[in-house]
């Protein structure tokens, strides 16, 4: 990883928000960072690439960091194998998340997955994305 001075941050993206299912991401917003500040932003489509191909897409695009919502175990491994730092389990504004990352205030969720088949969603449930969609 290049550090926060010169890097590219990718965020799963939909209508200004962090898209909540990595494997179904249709767009990423890429932020080019120099000197710890965003110098350019670009939204790119994935051309229908699914779960397995998305990590490769991010690597080809030069991403150093991925900020996303829910992400499965296999995709987490693929992202890490591509040398991309993962900040999963996030929600809200993509721009705000990048600002938080650059301010060292974005929390790295150690368990950003949500297995819809192995647990019930009760009060206080927080898996980083909107369950049941």
Beta strands, then each sheet from edge to edge (+ up, - down):
strand 1: 6-14
strand 2: 17-18
strand 3: 27-34
strand 4: 37-45
strand 5: 65-67
strand 6: 85-87
sheet 1: 2+ 1- 3+ 4-
sheet 2: 2+ 1- 5- 6-
end
